[in-house]
């Protein structure tokens, strides 16, 4: 089913990876670094966004629930309704830590921080 | 939760893409070309496997349910319990066709062909 904004729901991981992430004013915050998949439950656990290049926060990666990202066709970007300050306080870590013990800790923290409905 | 074979359940899409796909005798059949994600339901719709280089079937891509692929650590590959003949008869198409109309047709065909439990 297409979403309310008309774009399709099925999307290839290769297209997702590298897509810019912008705030609601169209300012680029970062981009999608990867997507963490759950082999057992068949779900997308969370997306991983890198903001390091923009906000100067080094090599940290931000787990963001897949449902939190809203794709905007005109911008060809995912839009998050967050300020830079809110992102600085968001859960972030190295990729190894994000997926440690099957990623459950950061899955939970990300869904809590962004107030996304748990899929599990 | 780790799977029965001990490997973890959380896996990054970038690691999945490019992983070899082998038959149960360890013969390489192809590799993971991409993973189709459902933006709305939060699920992995299916993996896309390219067998063209090996079986000489050109540029066709094979949708295979995520749950059908069993990762084998020793082989560093996904194992499918299928012969080359079975793969030749499997659903396959161009990437555009696989994801047309949100990929529902090939999602359904793939789950039916490989007798995978529907996640939806």
gemmi code that builds the backbone of each chain (N, CA, C; Angstrom):
import gemmi

chains = {
    "A": [
        ("UNK", (0.846, -1.207, 0.000), (0.000, 0.000, 0.000), (0.876, 1.250, 0.000)),
        ("UNK", (0.566, 2.214, -0.875), (1.305, 3.483, -0.792), (0.982, 4.170, 0.533)),
        ("UNK", (1.904, 4.965, 1.012), (1.637, 5.722, 2.231), (0.729, 6.901, 1.898)),
        ("UNK", (0.324, 7.634, 2.931), (-0.556, 8.784, 2.751), (0.052, 9.803, 1.791)),
        ("UNK", (1.381, 9.926, 1.830), (2.026, 10.913, 0.970), (2.254, 10.380, -0.439)),
        ("UNK", (1.819, 9.139, -0.702), (1.831, 8.646, -2.067), (3.031, 7.811, -2.450)),
        ("UNK", (4.069, 7.790, -1.626), (5.199, 6.964, -2.038), (4.956, 5.525, -1.616)),
        ("UNK", (5.718, 4.634, -2.218), (5.454, 3.223, -1.980), (6.010, 2.776, -0.644)),
        ("UNK", (5.532, 1.646, -0.233), (5.884, 1.102, 1.076), (7.056, 0.137, 0.987)),
        ("UNK", (7.192, -0.562, -0.170), (8.299, -1.507, -0.344), (9.533, -0.743, -0.803)),
        ("UNK", (10.621, -0.904, -0.079), (11.822, -0.145, -0.408), (13.054, -1.033, -0.224)),
        ("UNK", (13.971, -0.961, -1.174), (15.175, -1.781, -1.116), (16.177, -1.187, -0.124)),
        ("UNK", (16.801, -2.058, 0.662), (17.791, -1.611, 1.648), (18.886, -0.775, 0.996)),
        ("UNK", (19.307, -1.160, -0.207), (20.377, -0.406, -0.886), (19.967, 1.027, -1.172)),
        ("UNK", (18.652, 1.230, -1.415), (18.194, 2.597, -1.664), (18.102, 3.385, -0.370)),
        ("UNK", (17.759, 2.713, 0.707), (17.644, 3.366, 2.013), (19.014, 3.855, 2.478)),
        ("UNK", (19.995, 2.978, 2.367), (21.342, 3.301, 2.847), (21.908, 4.454, 2.016)),
        ("UNK", (22.362, 5.481, 2.699), (22.904, 6.654, 2.022), (21.908, 7.777, 1.816)),
        ("UNK", (20.623, 7.502, 2.082), (19.612, 8.554, 1.926), (19.804, 9.624, 3.000)),
        ("UNK", (19.758, 10.903, 2.627), (19.927, 11.967, 3.616), (18.799, 11.968, 4.648)),
        ("UNK", (19.143, 12.428, 5.840), (18.150, 12.656, 6.892), (18.165, 14.153, 7.184)),
        ("UNK", (16.999, 14.772, 7.114), (16.893, 16.223, 7.283), (15.938, 16.561, 8.425)),
        ("UNK", (16.077, 17.776, 8.959), (15.086, 18.235, 9.932), (13.899, 18.827, 9.183)),
        ("UNK", (12.912, 19.310, 9.918), (11.672, 19.750, 9.265), (11.849, 21.046, 8.475)),
        ("UNK", (12.989, 21.721, 8.626), (13.247, 22.913, 7.825), (14.033, 22.590, 6.555)),
        ("UNK", (14.329, 21.294, 6.341), (15.062, 20.905, 5.143), (16.577, 20.928, 5.311)),
        ("UNK", (17.035, 21.179, 6.523), (18.471, 21.194, 6.805), (18.969, 19.763, 6.961)),
        ("UNK", (20.040, 19.429, 6.257), (20.558, 18.058, 6.332), (21.279, 17.818, 7.655)),
        ("UNK", (20.841, 16.776, 8.349), (21.457, 16.418, 9.628), (22.464, 15.288, 9.475)),
        ("UNK", (22.208, 14.406, 8.541), (23.085, 13.247, 8.374), (22.524, 12.342, 7.313)),
        ("UNK", (22.851, 11.063, 7.395), (22.315, 10.130, 6.416), (22.197, 8.730, 7.007)),
        ("UNK", (21.415, 7.898, 6.307), (21.219, 6.523, 6.769), (22.503, 5.735, 6.527)),
        ("UNK", (23.035, 5.196, 7.589), (24.282, 4.436, 7.509), (24.002, 2.955, 7.267)),
        ("UNK", (22.968, 2.450, 7.902), (22.650, 1.026, 7.775), (21.246, 0.786, 8.338)),
        ("UNK", (20.789, -0.440, 8.199), (19.497, -0.837, 8.755), (19.724, -2.164, 9.469)),
        ("UNK", (19.316, -2.245, 10.715), (19.519, -3.478, 11.477), (18.261, -4.329, 11.400)),
        ("UNK", (18.452, -5.552, 10.902), (17.337, -6.468, 10.687), (17.339, -7.563, 11.736)),
        ("UNK", (16.156, -8.031, 12.083), (16.038, -9.131, 13.025), (15.789, -10.407, 12.238)),
        ("UNK", (16.770, -11.309, 12.293), (16.660, -12.543, 11.507), (15.509, -13.407, 11.988)),
        ("UNK", (15.191, -13.323, 13.262), (14.182, -14.237, 13.797), (12.755, -13.703, 13.705)),
        ("UNK", (12.567, -12.437, 14.041), (11.189, -11.925, 14.057), (10.763, -11.349, 12.714)),
        ("UNK", (11.706, -11.290, 11.756), (11.400, -10.770, 10.416), (11.202, -9.252, 10.403)),
        ("UNK", (11.583, -8.556, 11.481), (11.354, -7.119, 11.566), (12.612, -6.287, 11.310)),
        ("UNK", (12.360, -5.021, 10.983), (13.424, -4.027, 10.977), (13.564, -3.547, 12.423)),
        ("UNK", (14.718, -3.769, 13.031), (14.897, -3.389, 14.445), (15.020, -1.872, 14.592)),
        ("UNK", (15.886, -1.276, 13.794), (16.021, 0.177, 13.759), (16.927, 0.553, 12.592)),
        ("UNK", (16.833, 1.801, 12.189), (17.791, 2.321, 11.221), (18.974, 2.900, 11.996)),
        ("UNK", (20.087, 3.018, 11.334), (21.274, 3.608, 11.961), (21.634, 4.856, 11.166)),
        ("UNK", (21.637, 5.995, 11.846), (21.892, 7.263, 11.182), (23.222, 7.831, 11.670)),
        ("UNK", (24.020, 8.310, 10.736), (25.285, 8.964, 11.110), (25.101, 10.472, 11.009)),
        ("UNK", (25.340, 11.156, 12.120), (25.252, 12.608, 12.151), (26.626, 13.230, 12.348)),
        ("UNK", (27.637, 12.360, 12.482), (28.976, 12.822, 12.872), (29.519, 13.934, 12.000)),
        ("UNK", (29.359, 13.765, 10.682), (29.958, 14.735, 9.776), (29.382, 16.123, 9.934)),
        ("UNK", (28.124, 16.189, 10.355), (27.455, 17.480, 10.409), (27.622, 18.151, 11.765)),
        ("UNK", (27.387, 17.394, 12.806), (27.388, 18.000, 14.133), (28.729, 17.862, 14.846)),
        ("UNK", (29.687, 17.255, 14.173), (31.022, 17.165, 14.757), (31.094, 16.269, 15.981)),
        ("UNK", (30.253, 15.223, 15.975), (30.237, 14.363, 17.154), (31.001, 13.072, 16.933)),
        ("UNK", (31.877, 13.079, 15.941), (32.732, 11.910, 15.745), (32.011, 10.743, 15.116)),
        ("UNK", (32.413, 9.549, 15.482), (32.000, 8.345, 14.783), (30.793, 7.659, 15.403)),
        ("UNK", (29.966, 8.413, 16.097), (28.833, 7.758, 16.739), (27.682, 7.553, 15.771)),
        ("UNK", (26.965, 6.465, 16.018), (25.822, 6.123, 15.179), (24.556, 6.137, 16.024)),
        ("UNK", (23.494, 6.623, 15.418), (22.240, 6.850, 16.132), (21.186, 5.845, 15.693)),
        ("UNK", (20.726, 5.001, 16.618), (19.635, 4.092, 16.269), (18.316, 4.862, 16.274)),
        ("UNK", (17.609, 4.819, 15.176), (16.327, 5.517, 15.061), (15.291, 4.528, 14.547)),
        ("UNK", (14.154, 4.429, 15.238), (13.138, 3.460, 14.793), (12.760, 3.694, 13.332)),
        ("UNK", (12.593, 2.633, 12.629), (12.221, 2.670, 11.211), (10.931, 3.482, 11.022)),
        ("UNK", (10.013, 3.346, 11.964), (8.727, 4.044, 11.856), (8.846, 5.544, 12.119)),
        ("UNK", (9.950, 5.967, 12.734), (10.137, 7.391, 13.034), (10.526, 8.179, 11.780)),
        ("UNK", (11.169, 7.516, 10.839), (11.640, 8.178, 9.625), (10.489, 8.357, 8.640)),
        ("UNK", (10.247, 9.588, 8.243), (9.202, 9.867, 7.252), (9.879, 10.278, 5.955)),
        ("UNK", (9.623, 9.512, 4.898), (10.260, 9.839, 3.626), (9.543, 10.992, 2.945)),
        ("UNK", (10.306, 11.956, 2.470), (9.747, 13.100, 1.746), (10.293, 13.093, 0.328)),
        ("UNK", (9.372, 12.926, -0.614), (9.770, 12.729, -2.005), (10.479, 13.959, -2.575)),
        ("UNK", (9.934, 15.148, -2.302), (10.534, 16.373, -2.855), (11.961, 16.562, -2.367)),
        ("UNK", (12.171, 16.281, -1.110), (13.509, 16.442, -0.531), (14.404, 15.241, -0.856)),
        ("UNK", (13.789, 14.129, -1.313), (14.488, 12.850, -1.445), (15.295, 12.573, -0.176)),
        ("UNK", (14.595, 12.653, 0.933), (15.257, 12.508, 2.235), (14.250, 12.011, 3.261)),
        ("UNK", (14.779, 11.447, 4.326), (13.932, 11.138, 5.482), (13.926, 12.365, 6.382)),
        ("UNK", (12.735, 12.693, 6.874), (12.579, 13.868, 7.722), (12.373, 13.421, 9.156)),
        ("UNK", (13.136, 14.007, 10.085), (12.880, 13.763, 11.507), (12.531, 15.089, 12.164)),
        ("UNK", (11.555, 15.036, 13.020), (11.075, 16.240, 13.690), (11.865, 16.454, 14.985)),
        ("UNK", (13.144, 16.767, 14.817), (14.046, 16.885, 15.970), (15.017, 18.022, 15.736)),
        ("UNK", (15.389, 18.693, 16.792), (16.417, 19.718, 16.676), (17.795, 19.085, 16.876)),
        ("UNK", (18.818, 19.830, 16.526), (20.179, 19.366, 16.764), (20.423, 19.075, 18.238)),
        ("UNK", (19.843, 19.885, 19.095), (20.016, 19.681, 20.537), (19.382, 18.363, 20.971)),
        ("UNK", (18.202, 18.084, 20.412), (17.543, 16.823, 20.772), (18.365, 15.625, 20.300)),
        ("UNK", (19.002, 15.798, 19.124), (19.816, 14.694, 18.616), (21.068, 14.490, 19.463)),
        ("UNK", (21.613, 15.577, 19.981), (22.820, 15.423, 20.802), (22.543, 14.608, 22.054)),
        ("UNK", (21.308, 14.651, 22.533), (20.939, 13.900, 23.733), (20.413, 12.499, 23.401)),
        ("UNK", (20.336, 12.176, 22.113), (19.733, 10.907, 21.706), (20.700, 9.740, 21.918)),
        ("UNK", (20.155, 8.523, 22.035), (21.022, 7.348, 22.155), (21.948, 7.247, 20.953)),
        ("UNK", (23.210, 6.951, 21.214), (24.195, 6.827, 20.141), (25.360, 6.004, 20.645)),
        ("UNK", (26.008, 5.298, 19.730), (27.141, 4.471, 20.137), (27.874, 3.984, 18.884)),
        ("UNK", (28.872, 3.158, 19.083), (29.538, 2.540, 17.944), (28.626, 1.465, 17.365)),
        ("UNK", (28.898, 1.066, 16.137), (28.064, 0.049, 15.500), (28.117, -1.266, 16.274)),
        ("UNK", (29.283, -1.624, 16.779), (29.395, -2.865, 17.554), (28.485, -2.839, 18.777)),
        ("UNK", (28.464, -1.687, 19.461), (27.628, -1.593, 20.660), (26.142, -1.612, 20.303)),
        ("UNK", (25.795, -0.971, 19.193), (24.377, -0.918, 18.806), (23.788, -2.314, 18.597)),
        ("UNK", (24.625, -3.215, 18.079), (24.103, -4.551, 17.762), (24.520, -5.599, 18.801)),
        ("UNK", (25.167, -5.163, 19.887), (25.586, -6.119, 20.921), (24.353, -6.800, 21.527)),
        ("UNK", (24.524, -8.090, 21.874), (23.416, -8.869, 22.442), (22.145, -8.710, 21.622)),
        ("UNK", (22.330, -8.830, 20.328), (21.212, -8.768, 19.378), (20.497, -7.432, 19.309)),
        ("UNK", (21.151, -6.388, 19.778), (20.613, -5.053, 19.545), (19.378, -4.699, 20.344)),
        ("UNK", (18.988, -5.549, 21.268), (17.728, -5.334, 21.983), (17.790, -4.073, 22.852)),
        ("UNK", (18.932, -3.831, 23.491), (19.030, -2.670, 24.386), (18.831, -1.369, 23.606)),
        ("UNK", (19.512, -1.236, 22.475), (19.370, 0.004, 21.698), (18.053, 0.065, 20.938)),
        ("UNK", (17.526, -1.089, 20.583), (16.173, -1.098, 20.001), (15.191, -0.489, 21.003)),
        ("UNK", (15.278, -0.945, 22.233), (14.357, -0.463, 23.272), (14.596, 1.020, 23.578)),
        ("UNK", (15.875, 1.394, 23.714), (16.182, 2.791, 24.042), (15.711, 3.728, 22.935)),
        ("UNK", (15.922, 3.318, 21.683), (15.537, 4.178, 20.556), (14.021, 4.345, 20.483)),
        ("UNK", (13.308, 3.240, 20.641), (11.845, 3.350, 20.578), (11.318, 4.191, 21.727)),
        ("UNK", (11.959, 4.108, 22.870), (11.547, 4.910, 24.018), (11.853, 6.396, 23.768)),
        ("UNK", (13.073, 6.680, 23.331), (13.490, 8.078, 23.154), (12.642, 8.796, 22.110)),
        ("UNK", (12.371, 8.114, 21.005), (11.615, 8.750, 19.912), (10.109, 8.503, 20.037)),
        ("UNK", (9.708, 7.903, 21.140), (8.291, 7.623, 21.414), (7.625, 6.893, 20.244)),
        ("UNK", (8.325, 5.896, 19.725), (7.780, 5.072, 18.638), (7.098, 3.853, 19.251)),
        ("UNK", (6.033, 3.414, 18.626), (5.359, 2.216, 19.121), (6.261, 1.009, 18.936)),
        ("UNK", (6.471, 0.230, 19.988), (7.246, -1.004, 19.833), (6.544, -1.940, 18.854)),
        ("UNK", (7.328, -2.604, 18.011), (6.742, -3.558, 17.069), (6.705, -4.961, 17.676)),
        ("UNK", (7.395, -5.146, 18.797), (7.538, -6.490, 19.384), (6.544, -6.713, 20.509)),
    ],
    "B": [
        ("UNK", (17.879, -12.513, 20.774), (18.163, -13.915, 21.106), (19.028, -14.526, 20.007)),
        ("UNK", (20.095, -15.228, 20.401), (20.842, -15.977, 19.390), (19.957, -17.089, 18.824)),
        ("UNK", (20.219, -17.481, 17.622), (19.479, -18.590, 17.032), (20.012, -19.905, 17.595)),
        ("UNK", (19.361, -20.989, 17.239), (19.762, -22.312, 17.728), (21.223, -22.602, 17.392)),
        ("UNK", (21.668, -22.124, 16.235), (23.048, -22.398, 15.825), (24.035, -21.430, 16.462)),
        ("UNK", (23.539, -20.517, 17.296), (24.454, -19.692, 18.083), (24.762, -18.337, 17.506)),
        ("UNK", (24.407, -18.079, 16.259), (24.722, -16.756, 15.748), (23.620, -15.781, 16.141)),
        ("UNK", (23.948, -14.523, 16.078), (23.014, -13.530, 16.579), (21.878, -13.295, 15.596)),
        ("UNK", (20.855, -12.692, 16.123), (19.645, -12.468, 15.359), (19.638, -11.089, 14.709)),
        ("UNK", (20.318, -10.111, 15.334), (20.382, -8.764, 14.771), (21.502, -8.706, 13.740)),
        ("UNK", (21.176, -8.280, 12.551), (22.174, -8.271, 11.473), (21.997, -7.015, 10.631)),
        ("UNK", (23.114, -6.388, 10.293), (23.069, -5.157, 9.503), (22.834, -5.487, 8.034)),
        ("UNK", (21.991, -4.684, 7.396), (21.686, -4.906, 5.978), (22.953, -4.907, 5.129)),
        ("UNK", (23.901, -4.038, 5.472), (25.144, -3.983, 4.687), (25.923, -5.292, 4.740)),
        ("UNK", (25.795, -6.000, 5.887), (26.494, -7.287, 5.993), (25.753, -8.366, 5.216)),
        ("UNK", (24.433, -8.257, 5.187), (23.628, -9.251, 4.482), (23.891, -9.168, 2.974)),
        ("UNK", (23.896, -7.944, 2.459), (24.075, -7.738, 1.020), (25.476, -8.198, 0.612)),
        ("UNK", (25.509, -9.045, -0.388), (26.784, -9.583, -0.854), (27.153, -10.919, -0.250)),
        ("UNK", (26.412, -11.359, 0.777), (26.706, -12.667, 1.385), (26.354, -13.778, 0.392)),
        ("UNK", (27.251, -14.771, 0.260), (26.958, -15.868, -0.663), (25.750, -16.693, -0.229)),
        ("UNK", (25.089, -17.271, -1.204), (24.006, -18.219, -0.955), (24.453, -19.552, -1.545)),
        ("UNK", (24.424, -20.588, -0.704), (24.912, -21.898, -1.139), (23.827, -22.951, -0.981)),
        ("UNK", (23.994, -24.053, -1.711), (23.081, -25.171, -1.482), (23.612, -26.004, -0.314)),
        ("UNK", (22.908, -27.068, 0.022), (23.260, -27.820, 1.229), (24.568, -28.607, 1.078)),
        ("UNK", (25.091, -28.690, -0.139), (26.387, -29.349, -0.313), (27.533, -28.346, -0.274)),
        ("UNK", (27.223, -27.061, -0.050), (28.274, -26.049, 0.030), (28.613, -25.414, -1.312)),
        ("UNK", (27.872, -25.768, -2.338), (28.095, -25.203, -3.668), (27.457, -23.820, -3.748)),
        ("UNK", (28.230, -22.830, -4.178), (27.700, -21.473, -4.257), (26.721, -21.335, -5.417)),
        ("UNK", (25.531, -20.846, -5.088), (24.501, -20.646, -6.104), (24.420, -19.194, -6.545)),
        ("UNK", (24.712, -18.306, -5.616), (24.585, -16.882, -5.928), (24.875, -16.062, -4.693)),
        ("UNK", (24.335, -14.851, -4.645), (24.545, -14.035, -3.452), (23.364, -13.091, -3.229)),
        ("UNK", (23.331, -12.548, -2.010), (22.250, -11.627, -1.665), (22.493, -10.304, -2.373)),
        ("UNK", (21.529, -9.919, -3.173), (21.643, -8.688, -3.955), (21.070, -7.501, -3.177)),
        ("UNK", (19.997, -7.747, -2.464), (19.344, -6.656, -1.730), (18.313, -7.260, -0.776)),
        ("UNK", (17.728, -6.410, 0.042), (16.672, -6.836, 0.960), (15.544, -5.818, 0.811)),
        ("UNK", (14.332, -6.304, 0.578), (13.200, -5.389, 0.398), (12.477, -5.232, 1.737)),
        ("UNK", (12.383, -3.987, 2.178), (11.801, -3.657, 3.474), (10.426, -3.043, 3.281)),
        ("UNK", (9.552, -3.300, 4.237), (8.225, -2.700, 4.215), (8.217, -1.503, 5.167)),
        ("UNK", (8.059, -0.324, 4.587), (8.114, 0.892, 5.407), (6.952, 0.944, 6.392)),
        ("UNK", (5.846, 0.362, 6.015), (4.655, 0.505, 6.857), (4.523, -0.576, 7.926)),
        ("UNK", (4.796, -1.813, 7.566), (4.568, -2.885, 8.553), (5.816, -3.177, 9.378)),
        ("UNK", (6.931, -2.525, 9.034), (8.187, -2.720, 9.773), (8.840, -4.076, 9.501)),
        ("UNK", (8.384, -4.781, 8.470), (8.906, -6.120, 8.199), (9.891, -6.173, 7.033)),
        ("UNK", (10.663, -7.253, 7.030), (11.451, -7.605, 5.858), (10.511, -8.348, 4.915)),
        ("UNK", (10.275, -7.801, 3.728), (9.328, -8.444, 2.807), (9.933, -9.705, 2.194)),
        ("UNK", (11.151, -9.564, 1.695), (11.896, -10.715, 1.167), (13.313, -10.283, 0.856)),
        ("UNK", (14.204, -11.248, 0.766), (15.546, -10.968, 0.280), (15.540, -11.140, -1.234)),
        ("UNK", (16.491, -10.523, -1.884), (16.617, -10.655, -3.332), (17.972, -11.300, -3.615)),
        ("UNK", (17.932, -12.454, -4.281), (19.145, -13.215, -4.540), (19.412, -13.218, -6.041)),
        ("UNK", (20.664, -12.982, -6.400), (21.042, -13.050, -7.818), (21.765, -14.361, -8.067)),
        ("UNK", (21.238, -15.144, -8.979), (21.856, -16.409, -9.358), (22.400, -16.354, -10.775)),
        ("UNK", (22.213, -15.208, -11.427), (22.518, -15.089, -12.846), (23.922, -15.500, -13.221)),
        ("UNK", (24.885, -15.040, -12.441), (26.275, -15.301, -12.787), (26.616, -16.771, -12.791)),
        ("UNK", (25.909, -17.529, -11.956), (26.249, -18.930, -11.789), (25.490, -19.817, -12.764)),
        ("UNK", (24.211, -19.581, -12.869), (23.382, -20.485, -13.662), (23.153, -19.961, -15.080)),
        ("UNK", (23.722, -18.805, -15.381), (23.608, -18.296, -16.737), (22.209, -17.863, -17.115)),
        ("UNK", (21.455, -17.373, -16.109), (20.073, -16.998, -16.401), (19.898, -15.495, -16.553)),
        ("UNK", (21.004, -14.801, -16.801), (20.878, -13.375, -17.073), (20.654, -12.549, -15.826)),
        ("UNK", (19.920, -11.463, -16.002), (19.816, -10.444, -14.967), (18.612, -10.628, -14.060)),
        ("UNK", (18.121, -11.816, -13.931), (16.932, -12.009, -13.111), (17.280, -12.092, -11.626)),
        ("UNK", (16.359, -11.600, -10.837), (16.526, -11.610, -9.390), (15.432, -12.451, -8.746)),
        ("UNK", (15.833, -13.162, -7.722), (14.948, -14.134, -7.077), (14.520, -13.648, -5.703)),
        ("UNK", (13.222, -13.422, -5.504), (12.750, -13.067, -4.167), (12.681, -14.326, -3.302)),
        ("UNK", (13.350, -14.303, -2.169), (13.351, -15.454, -1.257), (12.992, -14.942, 0.134)),
        ("UNK", (12.016, -15.589, 0.784), (11.629, -15.114, 2.124), (12.839, -15.064, 3.051)),
        ("UNK", (12.863, -14.027, 3.867), (13.942, -13.820, 4.826), (14.069, -15.040, 5.737)),
        ("UNK", (12.940, -15.630, 6.081), (12.953, -16.766, 7.011), (13.462, -18.047, 6.354)),
        ("UNK", (13.494, -18.084, 5.024), (13.961, -19.279, 4.313), (15.474, -19.400, 4.357)),
        ("UNK", (16.152, -18.271, 4.458), (17.615, -18.257, 4.447), (18.155, -18.638, 5.820)),
        ("UNK", (18.975, -19.663, 5.855), (19.601, -20.098, 7.106), (21.082, -19.752, 7.049)),
        ("UNK", (21.517, -18.927, 7.977), (22.924, -18.538, 7.954), (23.789, -19.632, 8.544)),
        ("UNK", (24.880, -19.948, 7.865), (25.835, -20.942, 8.344), (27.180, -20.266, 8.564)),
        ("UNK", (27.606, -20.275, 9.816), (28.801, -19.524, 10.190), (30.061, -20.076, 9.515)),
        ("UNK", (30.193, -21.395, 9.502), (31.400, -21.991, 8.916), (31.531, -21.637, 7.437)),
        ("UNK", (30.408, -21.653, 6.759), (30.435, -21.349, 5.325), (30.422, -19.838, 5.081)),
        ("UNK", (30.110, -19.070, 6.129), (29.848, -17.631, 5.988), (28.918, -17.389, 4.796)),
        ("UNK", (27.821, -18.106, 4.830), (26.883, -18.069, 3.702), (25.485, -18.406, 4.192)),
        ("UNK", (24.508, -18.007, 3.407), (23.145, -18.480, 3.651), (22.952, -19.766, 2.860)),
        ("UNK", (22.318, -20.717, 3.523), (22.108, -22.024, 2.907), (20.636, -22.158, 2.531)),
        ("UNK", (20.392, -22.580, 1.305), (19.021, -22.904, 0.904), (18.975, -24.368, 0.483)),
        ("UNK", (17.920, -25.018, 0.882), (17.769, -26.443, 0.617), (17.048, -26.634, -0.716)),
        ("UNK", (17.723, -26.255, -1.784), (17.116, -26.276, -3.111), (18.152, -26.708, -4.134)),
        ("UNK", (17.701, -27.403, -5.127), (18.589, -27.756, -6.233), (18.560, -26.650, -7.287)),
        ("UNK", (19.512, -26.694, -8.187), (19.530, -25.738, -9.287), (18.252, -25.814, -10.114)),
        ("UNK", (17.728, -27.024, -10.277), (16.495, -27.196, -11.051), (15.321, -26.510, -10.354)),
        ("UNK", (15.291, -26.647, -9.028), (14.206, -25.993, -8.285), (14.306, -24.481, -8.391)),
        ("UNK", (15.550, -23.970, -8.393), (15.723, -22.530, -8.515), (15.318, -22.033, -9.894)),
        ("UNK", (15.574, -22.864, -10.903), (15.207, -22.426, -12.255), (13.705, -22.227, -12.391)),
        ("UNK", (12.935, -22.978, -11.605), (11.478, -22.861, -11.660), (10.939, -21.834, -10.662)),
        ("UNK", (11.827, -21.233, -9.887), (11.392, -20.321, -8.817), (10.984, -18.966, -9.387)),
        ("UNK", (10.149, -18.223, -8.636), (9.783, -16.873, -9.072), (11.033, -16.009, -9.240)),
        ("UNK", (11.068, -15.252, -10.325), (12.219, -14.388, -10.592), (11.795, -13.301, -11.570)),
        ("UNK", (12.438, -12.153, -11.463), (12.071, -11.056, -12.354), (13.124, -9.950, -12.224)),
        ("UNK", (12.878, -8.845, -12.906), (13.751, -7.686, -12.750), (13.454, -7.030, -11.398)),
        ("UNK", (14.376, -6.222, -10.916), (14.177, -5.574, -9.622), (12.939, -4.672, -9.645)),
        ("UNK", (12.721, -3.981, -10.759), (11.541, -3.118, -10.855), (10.255, -3.917, -10.698)),
        ("UNK", (10.223, -5.079, -11.328), (9.011, -5.901, -11.240), (8.831, -6.468, -9.834)),
        ("UNK", (9.930, -6.841, -9.204), (9.821, -7.430, -7.860), (9.169, -6.467, -6.873)),
        ("UNK", (9.443, -5.180, -7.038), (8.925, -4.200, -6.076), (7.715, -3.419, -6.607)),
        ("UNK", (7.230, -3.803, -7.786), (6.070, -3.111, -8.349), (4.860, -3.263, -7.419)),
        ("UNK", (4.041, -2.223, -7.335), (2.848, -2.242, -6.468), (3.193, -2.724, -5.061)),
        ("UNK", (4.291, -2.167, -4.562), (4.746, -2.456, -3.199), (5.184, -3.891, -2.962)),
        ("UNK", (5.483, -4.600, -4.022), (6.116, -5.904, -3.880), (5.223, -7.004, -3.332)),
        ("UNK", (3.959, -6.719, -3.206), (3.069, -7.694, -2.561), (2.945, -8.971, -3.392)),
        ("UNK", (2.889, -8.832, -4.710), (2.709, -10.014, -5.559), (3.887, -10.973, -5.405)),
        ("UNK", (5.106, -10.441, -5.464), (6.271, -11.329, -5.348), (6.519, -11.768, -3.905)),
        ("UNK", (6.124, -10.949, -2.959), (6.171, -11.393, -1.554), (5.305, -12.639, -1.399)),
        ("UNK", (4.101, -12.578, -1.933), (3.177, -13.706, -1.796), (3.680, -14.922, -2.568)),
        ("UNK", (4.142, -14.688, -3.802), (4.618, -15.813, -4.627), (5.815, -16.499, -3.986)),
        ("UNK", (6.726, -15.700, -3.423), (7.933, -16.269, -2.827), (7.593, -17.085, -1.583)),
        ("UNK", (6.730, -16.540, -0.733), (6.377, -17.281, 0.477), (5.643, -18.568, 0.128)),
        ("UNK", (4.859, -18.522, -0.942), (4.142, -19.715, -1.371), (5.120, -20.749, -1.938)),
        ("UNK", (5.998, -20.311, -2.836), (6.918, -21.238, -3.512), (7.844, -21.926, -2.521)),
        ("UNK", (8.370, -21.167, -1.552), (9.328, -21.731, -0.590), (8.634, -22.246, 0.666)),
        ("UNK", (7.312, -22.240, 0.660), (6.512, -22.737, 1.785), (6.934, -22.096, 3.104)),
        ("UNK", (7.142, -20.791, 3.061), (7.491, -20.028, 4.271), (6.212, -19.492, 4.900)),
        ("UNK", (6.193, -19.440, 6.222), (5.021, -18.884, 6.897), (4.899, -17.401, 6.589)),
        ("UNK", (3.720, -16.962, 6.140), (3.534, -15.525, 5.920), (3.700, -14.774, 7.238)),
        ("UNK", (4.344, -13.613, 7.188), (4.507, -12.798, 8.397), (3.344, -11.826, 8.550)),
        ("UNK", (2.547, -11.663, 7.499), (1.494, -10.647, 7.489), (0.153, -11.241, 7.854)),
    ],
}
model = gemmi.Model(1)
for chain_id, residues in chains.items():
    chain = gemmi.Chain(chain_id)
    for i, (resn, *xyz) in enumerate(residues, 1):
        res = gemmi.Residue()
        res.name, res.seqid = resn, gemmi.SeqId(i, " ")
        for name, pos in zip(("N", "CA", "C"), xyz):
            atom = gemmi.Atom()
            atom.name, atom.element = name, gemmi.Element(name[0])
            atom.pos, atom.b_iso = gemmi.Position(*pos), 0.0
            res.add_atom(atom)
        chain.add_residue(res)
    model.add_chain(chain)
structure = gemmi.Structure()
structure.add_model(model)
structure.setup_entities()
